[in-house]
Amino acid sequence: MPRTWVDWQASRRYHDRLVTHFTGKVLGSNGEFVCGSSAACYSSAEARGFGFAGGQLSYVGDAYSCAVGDRPFRLLVVSMQVGDAEAPVTMSRRTEQVVERIPERPGKRNPHMRGVTRALQLLQGLTVDAADEHLPDGTHVLRAYAMANSTLCSALPTGGTSRRGRPTDVMLARCAPYLEATLLNLEPTIVLVQGTDTLAAINRLSTTVRRFTDEVAMIEMRGQRMLRCATSHPAAGPPVSWSSLRPGSYFANVVAPSLQLSRELALGHQVE
């Protein structure tokens, strides 16, 4: 069985590539929010009665660039928006936020991050047991992935204090080039797409080369191919909740098989 290994230098290059792309476009060199679409996006959120948190960048783990044997194995999770009021958020600050979730302490991982951790465990060929969260070299799975959002700003109700918001159509349209650039710069092997709105955003930017199941497909974006695994958001409610891992649950029937198929396709098949 080929072992997973980390290319630490390549991981840093992917991180720095994204920092370079966003600098001057989303955040300035001092971390200030400079996006030219800020006024339009803010107005669209305000018109909905939402608060606006601008300039929340992505996460690229220091062990992002993995391989299993001789096959690249880079994992990217894409959700809709950060959903926090803290802004702006540099990539360094985003790293701090994710690393804080690595020790499994009460209250440190919300339902989303618990779900992300379990998904990464399965994608890395591990079990979902809480004691099985590390690669063979001891690297935690939350260091061995990248996380992005369809928008780099959040639209939040009640002045930005609630997580139950949703980006406006204006925000999604203005941020689409940033989402595309994120995927092209990070060159993921597998993209885990969380939620139907996020899937729609990805579909607008890509073409489907081959569909394996309702959830798993090979997609292409500007000549670059990647496996796309689409599930509900880990914090979604019934009937697509991740809260139960029991046989017959959505997680057991849909999420786990889709993640395992994505891994098998990435490591065992050349898809043309």
C-alpha positions in Angstrom: 0.0 0.0 0.0 1.6 3.3 -1.1 2.2 5.7 1.8 1.1 9.3 2.0 3.9 11.8 2.1 4.1 15.6 2.3 6.0 18.0 0.1 6.5 20.8 2.6 8.3 23.2 0.2 5.6 22.7 -2.5 2.9 23.4 0.1 4.6 26.7 1.0 4.7 27.6 -2.7 1.0 26.9 -3.1 0.3 29.1 -0.1 2.5 31.9 -1.3 1.0 31.7 -4.8 -2.4 32.4 -3.4 -1.2 35.2 -1.2 0.5 36.8 -4.2 -2.7 36.5 -6.3 -4.9 38.1 -3.6 -2.5 40.9 -2.6 -3.6 44.2 -4.2 -6.9 42.6 -5.4 -8.6 41.7 -2.2 -6.3 42.8 0.6 -3.5 45.3 0.5 0.1 44.6 1.7 -0.9 45.7 5.2 -4.0 43.5 5.3 -6.5 46.3 4.5 -9.6 45.4 2.4 -9.0 46.9 -1.1 -11.3 44.9 -3.4 -12.8 47.1 -6.1 -16.2 45.4 -5.8 -16.5 46.2 -2.1 -19.1 49.0 -2.5 -21.3 47.0 -4.8 -21.2 43.9 -2.6 -21.7 45.9 0.6 -24.7 47.6 -0.9 -26.2 44.3 -2.0 -25.9 42.8 1.5 -27.3 46.0 3.1 -30.3 45.9 0.7 -31.1 42.4 2.1 -30.8 43.7 5.7 -27.5 41.9 6.2 -24.2 43.0 7.7 -21.1 42.7 5.6 -17.7 41.2 6.6 -15.2 42.0 3.8 -11.9 40.4 2.8 -11.8 36.9 4.4 -9.1 34.9 2.7 -8.5 31.2 2.2 -6.6 28.6 4.1 -3.7 26.6 2.7 -2.2 24.1 5.1 1.5 23.8 5.5 1.1 20.1 4.5 -1.3 20.8 1.6 0.8 19.3 -1.1 0.6 15.6 -0.5 1.2 12.6 -2.6 0.2 8.9 -2.2 3.1 6.9 -3.7 3.8 8.8 -6.9 0.3 10.3 -7.3 -0.4 13.9 -6.4 -3.0 14.1 -3.7 -4.1 17.7 -2.9 -7.4 18.2 -1.1 -9.5 21.4 -1.3 -12.7 22.0 0.6 -15.0 24.7 -0.8 -18.0 26.1 1.1 -20.2 29.1 0.5 -18.9 31.8 2.9 -16.8 32.0 6.1 -19.9 33.2 8.0 -17.9 35.0 10.7 -17.9 38.7 11.5 -14.2 39.0 11.8 -12.8 40.9 8.9 -10.5 41.4 7.1 -8.8 38.1 7.6 -5.3 37.5 6.1 -4.2 34.0 5.1 -1.9 34.0 8.2 -4.9 34.7 10.4 -7.0 32.1 8.6 -4.2 29.6 9.4 -4.3 30.5 13.1 -8.1 29.9 13.1 -7.8 26.5 11.5 -4.8 25.4 13.6 -6.7 26.3 16.8 -9.2 23.5 15.8 -6.6 20.7 15.7 -6.6 19.8 19.4 -10.0 18.2 19.9 -11.2 20.2 22.9 -14.8 21.0 23.8 -16.1 23.9 21.8 -13.1 24.1 19.5 -14.7 22.4 16.5 -18.1 23.5 15.4 -20.3 21.1 13.3 -18.7 22.4 10.1 -15.1 21.7 11.3 -16.1 18.3 12.8 -17.5 17.4 9.4 -14.5 18.7 7.5 -12.2 16.6 9.8 -14.2 13.5 9.2 -14.2 14.1 5.5 -10.5 14.6 5.4 -10.0 11.4 7.4 -11.9 9.3 4.8 -10.2 11.1 1.9 -6.8 10.2 3.4 -7.8 6.6 3.8 -8.3 6.8 7.6 -11.3 5.9 9.7 -13.6 8.6 11.3 -12.4 7.6 14.7 -11.2 10.5 16.8 -7.9 8.8 17.4 -7.3 8.4 13.7 -6.7 11.9 12.5 -3.0 11.8 11.5 -1.1 10.9 8.4 1.7 8.2 8.7 4.3 10.9 9.5 2.1 12.3 12.3 0.8 15.3 10.4 -2.8 16.1 11.4 -5.3 16.0 8.5 -6.3 19.7 9.2 -2.8 20.7 8.1 -3.0 18.6 4.9 -5.7 20.4 3.0 -6.8 23.8 1.8 -10.2 25.5 2.4 -11.8 28.2 0.3 -15.2 29.8 -0.1 -17.4 30.8 -3.0 -17.1 34.4 -1.8 -14.2 36.1 0.1 -16.7 38.2 2.1 -19.7 37.2 4.2 -23.2 38.5 4.3 -24.5 38.1 7.8 -27.9 39.0 9.4 -28.2 41.1 12.5 -25.1 43.2 11.8 -22.8 40.3 11.2 -23.3 38.4 14.5 -25.0 35.3 13.1 -23.5 32.5 10.9 -26.9 32.0 9.1 -26.3 34.2 6.2 -25.8 33.8 2.5 -23.8 35.8 -0.1 -25.9 37.9 -2.5 -26.0 37.2 -6.2 -23.8 40.3 -6.6 -21.2 38.9 -4.2 -21.2 35.5 -6.0 -20.8 37.1 -9.4 -18.0 39.5 -8.3 -16.1 36.8 -6.5 -16.4 34.1 -9.2 -13.0 35.1 -10.7 -11.4 34.8 -7.3 -12.9 31.3 -6.8 -11.7 30.3 -10.3 -8.2 31.6 -9.6 -8.1 29.8 -6.3 -8.7 26.4 -7.9 -6.4 27.1 -10.8 -3.6 28.2 -8.5 -4.0 25.4 -6.0 -4.3 22.6 -8.6 -6.4 20.3 -6.3 -6.7 16.6 -7.0 -10.1 16.4 -5.3 -12.5 19.3 -4.6 -15.0 18.6 -1.8 -17.9 21.0 -2.6 -20.2 21.6 0.3 -23.8 22.6 -0.3 -26.0 23.1 -3.4 -25.2 26.8 -3.7 -21.5 26.1 -3.7 -22.0 23.4 -6.3 -23.8 25.9 -8.5 -20.9 28.3 -8.2 -18.4 25.6 -9.2 -20.6 24.4 -12.0 -20.7 27.9 -13.5 -16.9 27.9 -13.8 -16.3 24.3 -15.0 -17.5 21.7 -17.4 -18.2 18.1 -16.5 -15.9 15.6 -18.3 -17.3 12.5 -16.8 -19.9 11.8 -14.1 -19.4 8.7 -11.9 -22.3 9.2 -9.5 -24.7 12.0 -8.6 -22.0 13.3 -6.2 -18.7 12.5 -7.9 -17.5 13.8 -11.3 -14.4 14.7 -13.2 -14.6 18.4 -14.0 -12.4 20.7 -16.1 -11.6 24.3 -15.6 -9.6 26.1 -18.2 -7.9 22.9 -19.2 -7.2 21.8 -15.7 -8.9 18.6 -14.5 -9.9 17.7 -10.9 -12.3 15.3 -9.2 -15.3 17.0 -7.7 -17.2 15.4 -4.8 -20.4 17.3 -3.9 -22.2 16.8 -0.6 -24.4 18.7 1.7 -22.8 21.2 4.1 -21.7 19.4 7.3 -23.9 21.7 9.4 -27.0 21.1 7.3 -30.1 19.8 8.9 -32.2 16.7 8.0 -32.5 14.9 5.7 -28.9 15.6 4.7 -27.4 16.0 8.2 -23.9 14.7 9.0 -24.7 14.5 12.7 -25.3 10.7 12.6 -22.7 8.3 11.4 -25.0 5.2 11.9 -25.8 2.8 9.1 -28.6 4.2 7.0 -27.7 7.9 7.8 -27.0 10.4 5.0 -23.3 10.3 6.1 -23.1 6.6 5.9 -25.1 6.2 2.7 -23.9 9.2 0.7 -21.0 11.1 2.2 -18.7 8.3 3.1 -19.1 6.3 -0.1 -18.6 9.4 -2.2 -15.4 10.4 -0.4 -14.1 6.9 -0.7 -14.9 6.7 -4.4 -13.2 10.0 -4.9 -10.0 8.7 -3.3 -10.1 5.5 -5.3 -10.5 7.4 -8.5 -7.7 9.8 -7.7 -5.3 7.0 -6.8 -6.3 4.1 -8.9 -7.6 5.3 -12.3 -6.6 7.6 -15.1 -9.8 9.3 -16.3 -9.7 10.6 -19.8 
